[in-house]
């Protein structure tokens, strides 16, 4: 069914009213993960990589997750 939510989902129904933004944020996360992987060459890269990923995750979670 269209716009159906799984009972155990932590997603908010607002995903369906602003799906283009949700999709854009998910694509940004993919890009951030690829960038982190490409720039990860030593232990010193761990913290900045995780911070960048965290910011990208938060931009979506703050709107679309319980």
C-alpha positions as CSV (number, residue, x, y, z in Angstrom):
1,X,0.0,0.0,0.0
2,X,1.1,3.5,-0.7
3,X,2.3,5.6,2.3
4,X,2.0,2.7,4.6
5,X,4.1,2.8,7.8
6,X,5.5,-0.3,9.5
7,X,4.2,-0.6,13.0
8,X,7.7,-0.6,14.5
9,X,8.9,2.2,12.4
10,X,10.5,5.2,14.1
11,X,9.6,7.4,11.1
12,X,7.0,10.1,11.4
13,X,4.1,10.3,8.9
14,X,5.4,13.7,7.8
15,X,7.7,11.7,5.5
16,X,4.8,11.3,3.1
17,X,3.9,15.0,3.1
18,X,7.4,16.1,2.2
19,X,8.8,13.0,0.5
20,X,11.0,15.1,-1.9
21,X,12.9,16.6,1.0
22,X,13.2,13.3,2.8
23,X,14.6,11.7,-0.4
24,X,17.0,14.7,-0.8
25,X,18.3,14.2,2.7
26,X,18.7,10.5,2.2
27,X,20.8,11.2,-0.9
28,X,22.9,13.7,1.0
29,X,23.6,11.0,3.6
30,X,24.8,8.7,0.8
31,X,27.0,11.4,-0.5
32,X,28.4,12.2,2.9
33,X,29.2,8.5,3.5
34,X,31.0,8.2,0.1
35,X,33.0,11.4,0.9
36,X,33.9,10.1,4.4
37,X,35.1,6.8,2.9
38,X,37.1,8.6,0.2
39,X,38.8,10.9,2.7
40,X,39.4,8.3,5.3
41,X,43.1,7.4,5.3
42,X,44.1,7.4,9.0
43,X,42.8,7.3,12.5
44,X,42.9,11.1,12.6
45,X,40.2,11.2,9.9
46,X,37.7,9.2,12.1
47,X,36.3,12.1,14.2
48,X,35.8,14.6,11.4
49,X,34.2,11.8,9.2
50,X,31.8,10.8,12.0
51,X,30.9,14.4,12.7
52,X,30.0,15.0,9.1
53,X,27.9,11.9,8.9
54,X,26.3,12.8,12.2
55,X,25.3,16.3,11.0
56,X,23.7,14.7,7.9
57,X,21.8,12.1,9.9
58,X,20.6,14.8,12.3
59,X,19.2,17.0,9.5
60,X,16.8,14.2,8.7
61,X,16.2,12.7,12.1
62,X,15.2,16.0,13.6
63,X,12.3,16.2,11.2
64,X,11.3,12.7,10.1
65,X,12.0,10.5,13.1
66,X,10.3,10.0,16.5
